[in-house]
Amino acid sequence: MKCFYKALLVSWVLFEGVLAGPWSAWMPEHMSAFEGTCVVIPCRFSYPDELRPSAVHGIWYFNSPYPKNYPPVVYKSRTNIVHESYLGRTRLLGELNFRNCTLQISRLSPELTGKYYFRGDLGGYNQYTYPEHCNLEIINKPTIVSPPEVVEGTEVELRCVVPDNCPDMKPIITWMNHENLAEHSVYAQVEEEGGTWSLVSLLKFMPSRENHGHELGCKVTYSNTTFEFDGFTTLDVKYPPRILQANSSVEVIQGSQVVLVCTVDSSPMALISWLREDEILHKDMAGSLTLHLDNITHLQDGIYTCAAENIYGKDNHSLALAVLYAPWKPVVNASVVAVEGEPVTILCSSQSNPEPMITIFKDKKPMAMGVYQNQVALEFESVTHEDDGEYWCTAENQFGQRSTAFNLTVEFAPLILSDSKCTAARDTVKCICAAKSNPEAVITFELPTRNVTVNETDREFVYSQKTGYIVTSILTLQREVDSQLYIVCSARNFYGTRNQQLQFHHSNSLMWAKVGPVGAVVAFAILIAVVCYVSQTRKKKSMNESSSFMQTENPPVAYSGDYRTPGHLEKSEYGRCDKRLLNKDLGIDYANIDFTKLSTKDSYTLTEELAEYAEIRVK
């Protein structure tokens, strides 16, 4: 109490000089006090110096300075008549004769909130209501003052401010829910401002994002009373974004739907963006952002990043999105045209995920292969005409297969094939010359002994046709062959010329022509002997088989060379083989033929018929 009045005296001294002059007064513009406690309103007034009153009286009014309005009287020095609301609640602490109008109001209640005016009464007409007044507020909770900004990692100080203007009751301040704050500490101090006193408790701590939204309380109590007043505040901690949830790297099949979600914790709310490489795909000021990718293609393969940013910092998270797809149609650097003997390299490439297995085939035979490669090379150190042809490049993985055909064209000098030959009949010679080359060869036939050269332009003698790289020319000569005749086939193109003498392959008619009639007689005799032997052997066998079945009613047939029945066989046919047999079987009277006079053609015909007959008999 003594300390309180000492402080009040100091205030009086400070304002004494200010109030010198005509009618004027000083008191705090605003004061507050807890309900049920008390408040002391410091007051100082002055009046003109020429007035020398023998006694000074004063009146405190509530909410109006004008007596004619009959405002409630709070305190009156001449009498004890006051408004019922203030009975037993007010007393004057100041000495009016010393121009001190300090007033104490006890047992405060909410209806006492309002404006308080002082009126000086020096006697007679020297009465004056001072316009200066004090606004009294009756409160029921302390004031918690937070700094303008609470930032994570930066020390902060909270103030719990309690009015301390009642000399009879001293407040006690306690902090609530502060135990989990990092590096917290509590201090207390008394502050004076504008003639009012306050007890302040300071709570210092290091805020974190976990403290955001945390409620802190300040409790005020008074000794020997049941009074308790609580005040609360919610911490608004500012902190940079932190990504709480985002997709991991993922593999998807082309054509699928992909949903990427990014959830962020930040204060204030962060700007969230989804990016692919450096391209922004979607952004929003939110706590979570979802990116939808429909019917995804290989073009959307890449690194995706969720970026979150506010004024206090930023955070990001990246993931790899791999789009799996079947190989593209293989690409070959070009269909190649090469000259035989040159080195050749053919590249075949494709793209897929996972990387493909690429194989180059020719005639279903693999020529080159690469596993998990985007490109394969088919290399020939020295290409040959056998390498010419159609090739296929196939790329495949577990999602599909694609193929591309290409050609390797090899240009080479002519090659004369083994089918090239001459065939001679009695009065005709046919020669075939087949040459393989690229480009197409020009074929000519040369008869050196006749000093003659014939090519396809001589259509009377030469017929030509082309199949692929093979050109076939046929030379036909209407003449008999002689021992000096030989024919040369010549094939020529841009890369060279190939010559080859054609070998003669004689037909059967030519053979008989060279053997002549004498040879035909010898051959004929040999054939007759063979036929007779085979025929008699079969007939003996048939007779034996017939005798073994004599007991049957119908004897079985005895088979001969032409399947005749036994009833038609002549007796001489069982014992010997003579010209009649041949005459019966072949229908020709061979008994009267003079073989020495047969021409070559007749000898050939006769021998052929006999050979046919021998074949029937043997069967």
HELIX and SHEET records of a PDB file:
HELIX    1   1 LYS A    2  GLU A   16  1                                  15    
HELIX    2   2 PRO A   67  ASN A   69  5                                   3    
HELIX    3   3 GLU A   84  TYR A   86  5                                   3    
HELIX    4   4 LEU A   96  PHE A   98  5                                   3    
HELIX    5   5 PRO A  110  LEU A  112  5                                   3    
HELIX    6   6 ARG A  209  ASN A  211  5                                   3    
HELIX    7   7 HIS A  298  GLN A  300  5                                   3    
HELIX    8   8 HIS A  385  ASP A  387  5                                   3    
HELIX    9   9 ASN A  508  SER A  547  1                                  40    
HELIX   10  10 PRO A  566  HIS A  568  5                                   3    
HELIX   11  11 SER A  572  GLY A  575  1                                   4    
HELIX   12  12 LYS A  579  LEU A  586  1                                   8    
HELIX   13  13 TYR A  590  ASN A  592  5                                   3    
HELIX   14  14 PHE A  595  LYS A  597  5                                   3    
HELIX   15  15 THR A  600  VAL A  618  1                                  19    
SHEET    1   A 2 SER A  24  TRP A  26  0                                        
SHEET    2   A 2 ARG A  44  SER A  46 -1                                        
SHEET    1   B 5 HIS A  30  PHE A  34  0                                        
SHEET    2   B 5 GLN A 127  ILE A 139  1                                        
SHEET    3   B 5 GLY A 114  ASP A 121 -1                                        
SHEET    4   B 5 HIS A  57  PHE A  62 -1                                        
SHEET    5   B 5 VAL A  73  LYS A  76 -1                                        
SHEET    1   C 3 VAL A  39  ILE A  41  0                                        
SHEET    2   C 3 LEU A 103  ILE A 105 -1                                        
SHEET    3   C 3 THR A  90  LEU A  92 -1                                        
SHEET    1   D 4 THR A 143  VAL A 145  0                                        
SHEET    2   D 4 VAL A 156  PRO A 163 -1                                        
SHEET    3   D 4 THR A 196  MET A 206 -1                                        
SHEET    4   D 4 ALA A 182  GLU A 193 -1                                        
SHEET    1   E 4 VAL A 150  VAL A 151  0                                        
SHEET    2   E 4 VAL A 237  ALA A 246  1                                        
SHEET    3   E 4 VAL A 258  SER A 267 -1                                        
SHEET    4   E 4 SER A 288  LEU A 293 -1                                        
SHEET    1   F 3 PRO A 171  MET A 176  0                                        
SHEET    2   F 3 GLU A 215  TYR A 222 -1                                        
SHEET    3   F 3 GLU A 228  THR A 234 -1                                        
SHEET    1   G 5 VAL A 250  ILE A 253  0                                        
SHEET    2   G 5 GLY A 313  LEU A 324  1                                        
SHEET    3   G 5 GLY A 302  ASN A 310 -1                                        
SHEET    4   G 5 LEU A 271  ARG A 276 -1                                        
SHEET    5   G 5 GLU A 279  MET A 285 -1                                        
SHEET    1   H 3 VAL A 331  VAL A 332  0                                        
SHEET    2   H 3 VAL A 344  SER A 349 -1                                        
SHEET    3   H 3 GLN A 375  PHE A 380 -1                                        
SHEET    1   I 5 VAL A 336  VAL A 339  0                                        
SHEET    2   I 5 GLY A 400  ILE A 416  1                                        
SHEET    3   I 5 GLY A 389  ASN A 397 -1                                        
SHEET    4   I 5 MET A 357  LYS A 362 -1                                        
SHEET    5   I 5 LYS A 365  GLY A 370 -1                                        
SHEET    1   J 5 VAL A 336  VAL A 339  0                                        
SHEET    2   J 5 GLY A 400  ILE A 416  1                                        
SHEET    3   J 5 VAL A 429  ASN A 438 -1                                        
SHEET    4   J 5 LYS A 421  ALA A 424 -1                                        
SHEET    5   J 5 PHE A 504  HIS A 506  1                                        
SHEET    1   K 5 VAL A 336  VAL A 339  0                                        
SHEET    2   K 5 GLY A 400  ILE A 416  1                                        
SHEET    3   K 5 VAL A 429  ASN A 438 -1                                        
SHEET    4   K 5 ILE A 470  LEU A 477 -1                                        
SHEET    5   K 5 VAL A 462  THR A 467 -1                                        
SHEET    1   L 4 VAL A 452  ASN A 455  0                                        
SHEET    2   L 4 VAL A 442  LEU A 447 -1                                        
SHEET    3   L 4 ILE A 487  ASN A 493 -1                                        
SHEET    4   L 4 GLY A 496  LEU A 502 -1                                        
END                                                                             
